[in-house]
Amino acid sequence: MQFVRRLAEEIVDGKALQQLNPLIEGYMPWSGSAMRPCALVAVLNDIIVNRRKCIVECGGGISTIFIGRLLNRTSDAHLYTIEHDKEW
């Protein structure tokens, strides 16, 4: 049963990556702690559909890159990221 669930997640994430493709420029390093592609698509859809003007994100990462690229192409909104790690 877990195999079937994992396979379904992989299919959903594969479709989400296709939707994210226009925002990908070169290699994108995806780690285990990053948002799943399907969750990221849901966030980006919400930003566009609801015309968000101020986005506050807790924890920077791959989502920050995608949200920033989306906003640069489509909106005059602002992205603020709260991060505890100085390296980020």
Accessible surface in RSA format (square Angstrom, percent):
REM  Atomic radii and reference values for relative SASA: ProtOr
REM  Chains: A
REM  Algorithm: Lee & Richards
REM  Probe-radius: 1.40
REM  Slices: 20
REM RES _ NUM      All-atoms   Total-Side   Main-Chain    Non-polar    All polar
REM                ABS   REL    ABS   REL    ABS   REL    ABS   REL    ABS   REL
RES MET A   1   184.19  95.4 140.55  93.0  43.64 103.9 122.76 104.4  61.43  81.4
RES GLN A   2   139.06  77.8 134.03  98.0   5.03  12.0  38.70  82.4 100.35  76.1
RES PHE A   3   151.74  75.9 142.91  88.5   8.82  23.0 148.37  90.0   3.37   9.6
RES VAL A   4    91.47  60.2  90.69  82.1   0.78   1.9  90.69  78.8   0.78   2.1
RES ARG A   5   143.83  60.4 137.77  70.2   6.06  14.4  51.59  70.5  92.24  55.9
RES ARG A   6   129.47  54.4 127.75  65.1   1.72   4.1  51.31  70.1  78.16  47.4
RES LEU A   7    87.32  48.6  84.48  60.4   2.83   7.1  86.86  61.0   0.45   1.2
RES ALA A   8    49.97  45.9  45.76  70.6   4.21   9.6  49.39  69.6   0.57   1.5
RES GLU A   9    49.59  28.5  48.32  36.6   1.27   3.0  13.00  25.1  36.59  29.9
RES GLU A  10    85.02  48.8  77.43  58.6   7.58  18.1  30.35  58.7  54.66  44.6
RES ILE A  11    95.99  54.6  87.71  65.3   8.28  20.0  94.27  67.9   1.72   4.7
RES VAL A  12    73.03  48.1  71.14  64.4   1.89   4.5  71.92  62.5   1.11   3.0
RES ASP A  13    17.87  12.5  17.87  17.8   0.00   0.0   7.91  18.6   9.96   9.9
RES GLY A  14    32.76  40.4   0.00   N/A  32.76  40.4  29.18  80.1   3.58   8.0
RES LYS A  15   135.78  66.2 133.12  81.7   2.66   6.3  76.54  68.9  59.24  63.1
RES ALA A  16     3.87   3.6   2.86   4.4   1.01   2.3   3.44   4.9   0.43   1.1
RES LEU A  17    70.90  39.5  68.10  48.7   2.80   7.0  68.43  48.1   2.46   6.6
RES GLN A  18   138.28  77.3 121.98  89.2  16.29  38.8  43.04  91.6  95.24  72.2
RES GLN A  19   113.42  63.4  88.46  64.6  24.96  59.4  41.29  87.9  72.13  54.7
RES LEU A  20     2.64   1.5   2.46   1.8   0.18   0.5   2.64   1.9   0.00   0.0
RES ASN A  21    94.36  65.1  90.24  87.2   4.13   9.9   9.11  21.9  85.25  82.4
RES PRO A  22    90.28  65.8  70.86  64.6  19.41  70.6  82.54  68.1   7.74  48.1
RES LEU A  23    14.69   8.2  14.69  10.5   0.00   0.0  14.69  10.3   0.00   0.0
RES ILE A  24    50.45  28.7  33.31  24.8  17.14  41.3  33.31  24.0  17.14  46.5
RES GLU A  25   101.74  58.4  78.20  59.2  23.54  56.1  42.79  82.8  58.95  48.1
RES GLY A  26    61.23  75.5   0.00   N/A  61.23  75.5  42.13 115.6  19.10  42.8
RES TYR A  27   187.14  87.4 155.80  88.6  31.33  81.5 126.33  94.9  60.80  75.0
RES MET A  28    21.03  10.9   9.16   6.1  11.88  28.3   4.76   4.0  16.27  21.6
RES PRO A  29    85.81  62.5  75.66  69.0  10.15  36.9  76.78  63.4   9.03  56.1
RES TRP A  30    80.24  32.2  48.51  23.5  31.73  74.5  47.69  25.4  32.55  52.8
RES SER A  31    68.06  57.5  52.88  70.6  15.18  35.0  52.44 111.7  15.62  21.9
RES GLY A  32    89.57 110.5   0.00   N/A  89.57 110.5  47.68 130.8  41.89  93.8
RES SER A  33   112.15  94.8  70.61  94.2  41.54  95.7  55.86 118.9  56.30  78.9
RES ALA A  34    27.31  25.1   4.16   6.4  23.15  52.7  13.70  19.3  13.60  36.0
RES MET A  35    66.27  34.3  55.80  36.9  10.47  24.9  51.74  44.0  14.53  19.3
RES ARG A  36    92.87  39.0  87.90  44.8   4.97  11.8  55.92  76.4  36.95  22.4
RES PRO A  37    12.49   9.1  12.49  11.4   0.00   0.0  12.49  10.3   0.00   0.0
RES CYS A  38    35.58  26.9  27.47  30.6   8.10  19.0  12.02  30.5  23.55  25.4
RES ALA A  39    40.10  36.9  33.04  51.0   7.06  16.1  39.59  55.7   0.51   1.4
RES LEU A  40     0.00   0.0   0.00   0.0   0.00   0.0   0.00   0.0   0.00   0.0
RES VAL A  41    14.76   9.7  14.50  13.1   0.26   0.6  14.76  12.8   0.00   0.0
RES ALA A  42    59.53  54.7  48.60  75.0  10.93  24.9  53.78  75.7   5.75  15.2
RES VAL A  43    51.29  33.7  48.50  43.9   2.78   6.7  51.29  44.6   0.00   0.0
RES LEU A  44    10.83   6.0  10.83   7.7   0.00   0.0  10.83   7.6   0.00   0.0
RES ASN A  45    75.44  52.0  73.04  70.6   2.40   5.8  18.66  44.9  56.78  54.9
RES ASP A  46    55.02  38.5  50.15  49.9   4.86  11.5  23.29  54.8  31.72  31.6
RES ILE A  47     6.86   3.9   5.33   4.0   1.53   3.7   5.33   3.8   1.53   4.2
RES ILE A  48    78.69  44.8  69.67  51.9   9.01  21.7  71.37  51.4   7.32  19.9
RES VAL A  49   112.99  74.3  88.59  80.2  24.40  58.8  94.52  82.1  18.47  50.1
RES ASN A  50    75.60  52.1  52.12  50.4  23.48  56.5  10.74  25.9  64.86  62.7
RES ARG A  51   192.43  80.8 177.25  90.4  15.17  36.1  57.87  79.1 134.55  81.5
RES ARG A  52   103.75  43.6  98.59  50.3   5.17  12.3  24.06  32.9  79.69  48.3
RES LYS A  53   116.59  56.9 108.88  66.8   7.71  18.4  82.47  74.2  34.12  36.3
RES CYS A  54    80.92  61.2  58.53  65.3  22.39  52.6  32.01  81.1  48.92  52.7
RES ILE A  55    20.44  11.6  17.37  12.9   3.07   7.4  20.44  14.7   0.00   0.0
RES VAL A  56    91.47  60.2  61.87  56.0  29.60  71.3  61.87  53.8  29.60  80.3
RES GLU A  57    19.72  11.3  15.19  11.5   4.52  10.8  18.13  35.1   1.58   1.3
RES CYS A  58   109.41  82.8  78.45  87.5  30.96  72.8  35.42  89.7  73.99  79.8
RES GLY A  59    33.02  40.7   0.00   N/A  33.02  40.7  23.93  65.7   9.09  20.3
RES GLY A  60    22.53  27.8   0.00   N/A  22.53  27.8   7.09  19.5  15.44  34.6
RES GLY A  61    19.56  24.1   0.00   N/A  19.56  24.1  15.62  42.9   3.95   8.8
RES ILE A  62    12.71   7.2   4.56   3.4   8.15  19.6   5.46   3.9   7.25  19.7
RES SER A  63     9.87   8.3   9.51  12.7   0.36   0.8   1.05   2.2   8.82  12.4
RES THR A  64    37.39  26.6  35.43  35.9   1.96   4.7  35.43  47.6   1.96   3.0
RES ILE A  65    71.93  40.9  64.48  48.0   7.46  18.0  71.22  51.3   0.71   1.9
RES PHE A  66     0.00   0.0   0.00   0.0   0.00   0.0   0.00   0.0   0.00   0.0
RES ILE A  67     5.22   3.0   5.22   3.9   0.00   0.0   5.22   3.8   0.00   0.0
RES GLY A  68    21.25  26.2   0.00   N/A  21.25  26.2  20.57  56.5   0.68   1.5
RES ARG A  69    54.59  22.9  52.55  26.8   2.04   4.8  17.54  24.0  37.05  22.5
RES LEU A  70    18.97  10.6  18.97  13.6   0.00   0.0  18.97  13.3   0.00   0.0
RES LEU A  71     9.58   5.3   8.45   6.0   1.13   2.8   8.57   6.0   1.01   2.7
RES ASN A  72   133.81  92.3  97.61  94.3  36.20  87.2  24.08  58.0 109.73 106.1
RES ARG A  73   122.94  51.6  85.42  43.5  37.52  89.3  49.66  67.9  73.28  44.4
RES THR A  74    78.49  55.8  38.71  39.2  39.78  94.8  48.72  65.4  29.77  45.0
RES SER A  75    41.40  35.0  10.52  14.0  30.88  71.1  19.36  41.2  22.04  30.9
RES ASP A  76   106.23  74.4  86.02  85.6  20.21  47.8  49.87 117.4  56.37  56.2
RES ALA A  77    13.21  12.2   0.00   0.0  13.21  30.1   0.33   0.5  12.88  34.1
RES HIS A  78   111.23  60.8 108.20  75.2   3.03   7.8  67.52  69.6  43.72  50.9
RES LEU A  79    44.70  24.9  16.63  11.9  28.07  70.6  16.63  11.7  28.07  75.5
RES TYR A  80   119.75  55.9 116.36  66.2   3.39   8.8  87.03  65.4  32.71  40.3
RES THR A  81    52.78  37.5  19.97  20.2  32.81  78.2  18.00  24.2  34.78  52.6
RES ILE A  82   107.57  61.2 101.40  75.5   6.17  14.9 105.18  75.7   2.39   6.5
RES GLU A  83    59.32  34.1  25.81  19.5  33.51  79.8  20.12  38.9  39.20  32.0
RES HIS A  84   174.58  95.4 139.96  97.3  34.62  88.6 110.79 114.2  63.79  74.2
RES ASP A  85    52.13  36.5  45.12  44.9   7.01  16.6  10.12  23.8  42.01  41.9
RES LYS A  86   207.05 101.0 169.74 104.1  37.31  88.8 122.59 110.3  84.46  90.0
RES GLU A  87   163.38  93.8 129.26  97.8  34.12  81.2  52.10 100.8 111.28  90.9
RES TRP A  88   190.39  76.4 132.35  64.1  58.04 136.3 123.01  65.6  67.38 109.3
END  Absolute sums over single chains surface
CHAIN  1 A     6498.8       5143.9       1355.0       3785.9       2712.9
END  Absolute sums over all chains
TOTAL          6498.8       5143.9       1355.0       3785.9       2712.9
